[in-house]
Amino acid sequence: MAARDGCPDDGAAMRAADLPQLVEAWAGGWACTRKLSLERIDRVLRITVNGASRRLEYVLADPDEDEFAGLAKVVAQQSDVWLTVFSSDPNRFRLLAPELDVAVDGEAFMVRSIKDVQSDDEVLMEDWVRIADDGRTAHARLQRGGEIAAIGSVALAGTSSRGGVVGPSAVFDRIETMPSFRRQGLGSRIMEALTQWAVGRGAHTGLLAASPGGQRLYTKLGWETVSRMVSFRSPPGTANAGPDDAAAKTTRTVQE
C-alpha cells in the first residue's frame, strides 16, 4: 500500500524515476510489519518469509532483461521461492522466465503524499478503532458490535530526498475488511487512522502494493499507480541449491 511526497504535480513521472528507491522503502516497511528479515544484495532485495506460500522472496525494481533472466535462473533452482518484479510493463518478463510459474499478477505499486494530512484526534479516540504500536509499526483494528470488522498495518520506512521527495515513508499493509462488513467505508476509516498515526510521527509519503480489488479504493483516496507488479515462483518440486552456491550465484548475477 503506498504513497509518496512529490513537489512537482506531475509527481507520478518524477516518482517513477526513483522507483528502485521507492521499492526498497516499501520492502523494508512490508518486512517490518510482518517481522521478516530483509537483505540487500546490490539491486536485489531478498526477504526471508518462511510462510505457507514461499520460503524466500526476491524483489527487483525496473530490471533490464539480462538482470531479470539471470536472477530467474537462480530462483528456478530453489524451492518455494518467489521473484517479484516492479515495472511499467512487467508482462514482458514472462517470456524471459519460461521455467517459472506466475504466483500473483495484477498488483499495482501506489504512492500518495500524506504530509499535509491533518491529524483528527476524534478518529483515533473512537472506542471501536484501536491502534497498537511499537514506535515504528502500528496495527489498527476496527470493531462493530463486538466483532472485528476491518484491520490494517503501517510501518515507518526509509527517508528519501530524491526527485523532490523529502521525509520518511509510511508503508501500508494488510488493509482488510471482513466480508460481512464490506461496502461500508471501513477500509477508508482504517487507512485514515493509520495515516494520521504515520503523519504524527513525521511520515511524508505513503507506499503500498494494491491488489486488483483494492486499487479502486486507493485511487478514490488519492493514490497514484507508479508501477505494475508481477510475482513469479519456482516450479513445485524444485530442489534447493546449496545456500552458499545460491548466494554466490545471486551475487554474480546482480553484479555482472
N, C-alpha and C positions, 0 to 999 in steps of 0.2 A: 504494500500500500504506500502511496507515495505522494510527496510534494516537494517543491523546491523554490528557492528565493532568487528571482531574477530582476535586475534593474530594467533592461530594455523590455518593452512589451511583447516583442516577438520572441520572448524568452524561451519558448519551446525549442526553436532552432539553436539558440545560444546554448541551452542546457544540453541539447543533443550532442553538441561538440564536446561536452565534458562527460559523455556517457560512461567511460571507464571509471571516472572518479565517483560519479553518482552510484554506479552499481556496487562499487566497493563499500560505500557508505551504507547502501541498502543491505548488502550481505552481512556486514558487521552488526547492524541492528537486528536483522532477521535471526541471526545466530544467537544474539544476546537474549531476545525474548524467549527463545526456545532452549536456552542454556546449552548451546552447542559450541564446539571449538572450531575455529577458522584459522587457516594457514594460507599465506600468500606466497606463491612461487612465481616470481616475475609477474606476468599479467594474469596468471591463473589463480583463482581463489578456490581452495579446497576445504569443504566443510564436512566434518565428521558427524553424520546424522545418527547412524546406528538405530534406524527406525524400521518399521514394518515394510516400508516401500523401498528403502535403499540404505546402504551402509555408508557410502560416500556420495557427495555431490560436488562436481567441478562446475565453476561458474566462469564464463568468459564473455567479455563485452566487446562487441564490434570487431570480431577477429577477421583476419584475412583467410583466404581459403586454405593456404598451406598450414597456418597455425591451427585452424579447426581440424583439418584432416589428420594432422599429427596427434592431437590430443584425442580425437575419436578412436584412433588405433589403440592408444593406451587404455581407454575406457573399455573397449571391446575385449581386452584381455583380462578384465577383472569382473568379479561377480557383484551383483547388487550395487551398481554404480550408475549415477546419472551425470549427464553433461547438459547444463543449461546455458543457452546462448541468448544474448541480448543483441538485437539488430533491427534495423528498419525493415529488413526483408529476411527473416530467419528461415523461410521456406527454401531458400536457395541452398541451404546446408544439407537438406535431406539427401540430395544426390551424392554428396561428398561422404556420407556415412551410411552406406547400404548395410553395413554389418550391425548397426544399432537400430533399436526399435524406438518409436515415439512414445514417451511416457505421458507428457502433458503438452497440449497445444492450445493456442488461442489466448494466452495470458497477455496482459499489457503492463508495461512498466510506466507508472504515472507519477507526476510531480505536482506540487502546489505550493505557492508561497503562503506561509502561515504567520509571518512575523507581525502582521498588522491585526491579527485576530485579537479581539478584546476578551479578557477573562470575565466570566459571569459566574460569580460565586453561587448563584441560585441553582445553576445546573448541577454543580458538584455537591450541593448541600441537600438535594432532594433525597429522601430516605430510601428510594428504590434504585438509586445509582450509587454503586460502591466502587471506589478507586483504591487499590492496594499497590504500593510502590516500594522500591528499594533504593530510590535516588536516581537510578539510571533507567529502570524499566517500570512500566505501570500496567496494571491489568484491571479492566473495567468490567463490571457485572451489573446488568440492569434487570430488576425483578418486577414482575407483575403478579399480584395475587399470590405471593409466596413462591412463585416459580421463576427460574432463571429464564428470561426472555431473550436476552442478547448479551454478547460478550465481545471483548476485543483487547488488544495489547498494543503498546507502543514502547519503543526504546530510543534513547538519545544516541546518536551515532556521530561520525566524524565531522569536523569543521571544514568548510570549503570557502575559498576566496577567489576561485577562478570563474570566468565567464559572468562577472557581475554578481556572483552569489557569495554572500558572507554569512557566517554563523553556522551553528551546529544543525544537523538534520534530525528529524524525528521519523522513525521507520514504523509504520503501522502494520499490524499483522493479525491474522485470525479474527477479522471483524465478521461476526456471525450472528444471525438472528434465527432463533429456533423456529421450526416450520409453522407451529400453531400461532406464532406472533408476527409473522411476516406481513408486509404491506401496511404497517402502522407507523413507519418512520423511525423505528427503534434503532436501526443501523446508523441513521444520521445522528441520533442522540449519543450513541456510543462514540462516534467519530468526534462530535463536538466536545464531549467531556475529555477525551484523550488529547485532543488538540489543545484545549485550554491548559491541561496539565503540562504538555510539552512546551507551549509558549511561555508559561510561567517559569520555566527553567531555561529559557534563552533560545529555544529552537526557532529557526527562521524558515526552514524548508521541510516539507513533508514528502516522504517517499513511500511507495507501496507497489506491490505486484497484485494486479486485479484479475480475478477470474473473469471469463466471458460474462457470467451472470452479474458480477459486481461492477462492471465498467460503466453501465448506465448510471448507477447511483453516484459513483465518484465523479463522473463528468458533470452531473447535475450539481454537485457540491463544489465545482470549480477546478477539478483536477484536469491535468493535460497528459495525454499519452506522448512519451518521448521515445519509446522503443517498443517493439514487439518481443515476445519471448517464446521459446520452444525448448522443451526438455527431452533429451534422448536418454535411453538406458541401455545398459549392456544386455545382451540376449540371455534368457534363462539358461542355467546350467553352465555358465562360463566359469572356468577355473581361474582362481586368482594367480597372478604373477606374484613372485616373492615380494615382500614390502620394499626391500632395498632396490630391487630391479624396477619395480613400478615407479618409485620415487626418482630414480635416475632417468628413466625414460621420460617422465613428466618434465624434469628439469631440462633435458636436452631439447625436448620438443618446443618448449616456450622460449628457449634462448636462441635457437637456430634461426 
